[in-house]
Amino acid sequence: MGCTGCITNELADWLKSSFRNSFNQKKLREKRIAMCVKLRKDQKNEHIMKRRTITLSSLSDKEALSEDSPFKEQVRSGRYFLHVPRRYRQGCEQRQKLLSERDSSINEIINAGLLSCFVAFLSMDDEPTLQFEAVWVLTNITSGTSWHTKRVMDHGAVPAFISLLSSPMLHISEQAVWAVSNIAGDGPMYRDVLIACNAIPALLACISPDTPLDFLHNLAWTLSNLCRSKNPYLPGSVVQQMLPSLIMFLHLSDKNILSQVCWAFCYLSDGENNRIEVVLRTGIIPRLMELLNHEDTYVMVVIDAGCLEVLPKLLRHSKSSVQKEAAWALSNIAAGPSKQIQQLINCGLFAPLVELLRSGYFKSQREAVWVVKNITIRGTMDQMIFVIRIGALEAIIRLLQVPDAKVVMVILDTINNLAAEKSGETEGVCRLIKELGGFAHIEMLQNHENVVLRKAASYLLDKCTEVSLISWRPLLTNPKLPVKVKLHKSHFSCSMRSSLRLLITQWRCFAFKLGSCL
């Protein structure tokens, strides 16, 4: 018995010494918060990137370039320009068409040495059409990789873009805003170059009561991009310059502008307390609370008209297209305030929704997953518990095996929301995920080809592992001695973490049996 007690004490000492340096509650919490912010921003960045590719619609069909066109080869090589002024604009237009065909065309234009030509066209104030076409081409190039953006900047385009922000031609000025926003979105180094060239005052000067709404939307997007990068953060003096315009945007009614400005304030308050205080001192909290309680008038009109009584039948409709549209409508309603979500519950919409998640057509299931996610974002704790009890969590866990990476990412976000610390049910949700076989599916996702998905799966596993391994009281001689274990991703590979989890599970079984013999 004494020998057994020594072994148990040695086990306790080994566990404490092995993981003492790996566990720090404050650091773990900071890491979890950082990962949540990063995953959210990665999704946002994906949405931004979709906006960055500008398609060309100004060219008529007869101007389209065929693959075997000799003129197309002339445009690629640059021979078409031949320093003939009347060909400048037409060459730029064809370049736009060429850029819209595939990303490799950007490299062809750069390799042909034509960036200097397009940058030179930016200064031709007596040729506004040519200026516009040149800005458009360069904007498309800056929508590529950071290397493409750097090549445009190396040719002196930034001062020219900023100069065009004050162009009397509104369409040229707006196109220059797009180019500046693309550059700002490529990281802090590019952002700081814009700041050094006085881009901020030039951008803010574009904001006036007469500025069209679409132009204001692009300006809000640009300011949000400028706020987004960190390491280093946006300088405090620049933040003070931008705050009055951001506050003004926050009191507009356009949803697109409000979305961009809310993200801008989110980026500005991401960091130390002094950054948060800067945002708090603006007095925007009451306005943010208004937006949190905002009800979509159009949605309420549809609800009041009795659509919720019809949706259960449509979710069970024999045609998959009808099911899909019904689930889509449901997800839009679930994205509203908790009062709208409660109306969905009261009308018995979740029973057919869970049926759809379990056995519906995939396109319908994809929309149904969004319903559950939206509830985990806007719903109350009681509403989230209802969603779990009715079987929605079990249904979405089964869908972790689908090949659509975006759907799987939405499911992981949903599970993460349900297991969030603010819910107070983290341990219970993690235990339920394990009972439903969710860990096995999430473990496999750590080897997925999608990088963001791998990170999300690994983060969720680490969160649940921390919760499940946090209590070792029954396993050790001293019942008051907890041993907390956290497997840091920075220390181990995905396969090694899986092996270590299995090893720790085996150690727990051994310790339990050992303790029962004492």
Secondary structure, 3 states (H helix, E strand, C coil): CHHHHHHHHHHHHHHHHHHCCCCCHHHHHHHHHHHHHHHHHHHHHHHHHHHHCCCCCCCCHHHCCCCCCHHHHHHHHCCCCCCCHHHHHHHHHHHHHHHCCCCHHHHHHHHCCCHHHHHHHCCCCCCHHHHHHHHHHHHHHHCCCHHHHHHHHHCCHHHHHHHHCCCCCHHHHHHHHHHHHHHHCCCHHHHHHHHHCCHHHHHHCCCCCCCCHHHHHHHHHHHHHHHHCCCCCCCHHHHHHHHHHHHHHHCCCCHHHHHHHHHHHHHHCCCCHHHHHHHHCCCCHHHHHHHHCCCCHHHHHHHHCCHHHHHHHHHCCCCHHHHHHHHHHHHHHHCCCHHHHHHHHHCCCHHHHHHHHHHCCHHHHHHHHHHHHHHHHHCCHHHHHHHHHCCHHHHHHHHHHCCCHHHHHHHHHHHHHHCCHHHCCHHHHHHHHHHCCHHHHHHHHCCCCCHHHHHHHHHHHHHHHHHHCCCCHHHCCCCCCCCCCCCCCCCCCHHHHHHHHHHHHHHHHHHHHHHHCC
